[in-house]
Amino acid sequence: MKRDLKRLEKHFPGATVADLTGAQLAGYFEARQAALKTYNNRRGIVSTLLKFALQAGQFFGILPQRAVPVSTVLTLVPTRLAAMRVEPAA
């Protein structure tokens, strides 16, 4: 997470949390042709940072990451696992 926050700081040099917009964040999430999983991971880290800033009283306003859509990531479930039934513990 520390590495991702440093990357965020490098992408927006000198910017404060209040300076970030949804369009800017979308550009950061998509940087270097990121895969959908990477996009969502970056979005989650920035969301956590912004929520922390809001709770700490360092940011007042609308959270800009809400303007950025979440990407749907399809995961493959092996058929053998999907067919297994789990009985509740007695």
C-alpha positions, -999 to 999 in steps of 0.1 A, spaced: 0 0 0 29 23 8 42 18 -28 8 27 -42 5 58 -22 40 69 -33 29 63 -69 -2 84 -63 19 112 -49 42 110 -80 12 111 -103 -2 142 -86 29 162 -74 20 189 -50 -18 181 -51 -38 179 -19 -67 156 -13 -91 185 -20 -75 191 -54 -84 156 -67 -114 152 -91 -131 121 -103 -117 127 -139 -82 130 -126 -85 99 -104 -100 79 -134 -69 88 -154 -47 76 -125 -65 43 -122 -62 37 -159 -25 47 -161 -2 24 -180 -31 4 -194 -40 -12 -160 -59 -44 -159 -94 -43 -144 -81 -58 -111 -54 -33 -109 -79 -5 -116 -101 -17 -88 -71 -21 -64 -60 15 -71 -95 27 -66 -98 9 -33 -65 23 -20 -75 59 -30 -109 54 -15 -94 43 18 -71 73 18 -99 97 11 -122 82 38 -93 85 63 -88 121 54 -125 128 58 -126 111 92 -94 128 104 -110 162 95 -84 169 68 -109 169 40 -144 184 37 -165 178 6 -177 151 -17 -155 121 -21 -144 122 -58 -138 85 -62 -176 80 -61 -177 96 -96 -154 69 -109 -172 36 -118 -161 3 -104 -149 -22 -130 -164 -57 -130 -137 -84 -128 -148 -119 -138 -133 -147 -118 -133 -183 -129 -146 -209 -104 -135 -245 -110 -165 -266 -117 -155 -292 -92 -156 -266 -64 -189 -250 -77 -206 -284 -76 -196 -292 -40 -222 -289 -13 -213 -276 21 -235 -289 49 -240 -267 79 -222 -277 111 -244 -294 137 
